[in-house]
Amino acid sequence: MLRFIFAFILCKASYAALRLMGRRASHTPGRIALHFCPNYIHYLKKPKHILCVTGTNGKSTVCNLLEDALRSNGYTVLDNKFGSNTENGIAVTLTRGVSIFNRCKYDDCVLEVDERSSPRIFKNIHPDYLIVVDLFRDSCKRNAHPDYISDLITSAVPDDTVLILNADDIIGSRVCINGNNRRIHFGILPLDGEAAGEPNIINDAGYCPVCGAVTEFGFRRYHHIGQFRCPVCGLQNPSADHIVTAIDREKNEMYATHNGVAYTYPLIQASTFNIYNEIAAISLLLELGLSPEQIAESFKNIKVTDSRYYEKQIGDVKFISHMVKGLNPVAFSVVSNYVKQIDGDKSVFMFLDDSVDIKTGSENLTWYYEADLERLADDSVKHIYISGFRAEDMKYRLLLAGVPAERMTTFHEPADITEIADFSKAPTFIMLFELYLYDEQMKLRKALEEKIEAYGRENK
């Protein structure tokens, strides 16, 4: 216990000192505390309910929806929104949530949990609810295959944690499949006018996880998300308790059933992956006792955080800024498909080097060749501007994908886009930026908006 007290004082003091210096202090104080007391998190007082969200893509968005909805209904919520989702960051978050006498100040805690770190985190945190948004192939440097990540999560989750799982994900929905956990599933029916997805380079569920037979899909939305069936042993998706049945883009409404009863919710954002994020959050909020009417009212003014998706009409040009999770071929594929589906002609600016690439460059280019960049060869994509240390490598991959060379411009410094971009090529200009370049993309966003405004004045 003395080690915990010493570590606790160090964590509180280092957090305060770093904040005074203008730093986020999102993980360093936690690393210090865990160095002196490996079970540090275990001894910290926790809120009444611990709600965790993990998975490959969508964790942050689901957490933001949960936090906003709970706060708007009077709950006090602790979160790691501005911190690390690994063990160090969660140690910092929980330390922020207690007084100097280790008394918790919050009703609920919403934690984004890095799926790779879940065994270390759940050893000292007992989640009441765990959402697994999805499990896809991620960076080959750290996450290997999604079945491996599923096994990691399964090995760590307590038996009495309520699991909220994506019924349309045959890999993610099988987390703790042989355990005693209560299981709740969400999903999306094929929507009106929705065509089955084009073939993807990656399909991590090509073979049945039970018998190994080649699998079939009655409707495949993308990658292995959809209506799965094994023709040999009969394995198929679990039945969903919370189902999106339709959406109305003009009214910005989403229609869903919960155990057969129909409800209407505001549509936060019309992309399919964000519809999954929204119904995942709704599933947990209903479990916590909020009514559909309370949830709908809470979601009226919620949008996907503009650090991930931002849209603004500036004169005749629609400007969109969209986050892409670097080194993640599935995330890049989904965003590329979304770009293709945006109505009308568009230009695309890629700002995808991560913080390591900016300094030294990365030798890991495999994800370029697992991402479905053929979507960007569509005739509606009039020009692609590629910046960064690996711009020429990305250009080569896009050439192989079928994008004509004359539709691409490469350059090293991302800030040069304000001088290079030609806004007359298309009425929509889309910036795709890497997850960990928030501050840099905010500066570029402001500069591009000013440049588009100037373009509008010059061409009145």
Secondary structure, 3 states (H helix, E strand, C coil): CHHHHHHHHHHHHHHHHHHHCCCCCCCHHHHHHHHHCCCHHHHCCCCCEEEEEECCCCHHHHHHHHHHHHHHCCCCEEECCCCCCCHHHHHHHHHHCECCCCCECCCEEEEECCHHHHHHHHCCCCCCEEEECCCCCCCCCCCCCHHHHHHHHHHHCCCCCEEEEECCECCHHHCCCCCCCCEEEEEECCCCCCCCCCCCCCCCCCECCCCCCECEEEEEEECCEEEEECCCCCCECCCCCEEEEEEECCCCEEEEEECCEEEEEECCCCCHHHHHHHHHHHHHHHHCCCCHHHHHHHHCCCCCCCCCEEEEEECCEEEEEEEECCCCHHHHHHHHHHHHHCCCCEEEEEECCCHHHHHHCCCCCHHHHHCCHHHHHCCCEEEEEEECCCHHHHHHHHHHCCCCHHHEEEECCHHHHHHHCCCCCCCEEEEEEECCCHHHHHHHHHHHHHHHHHHHHHCC
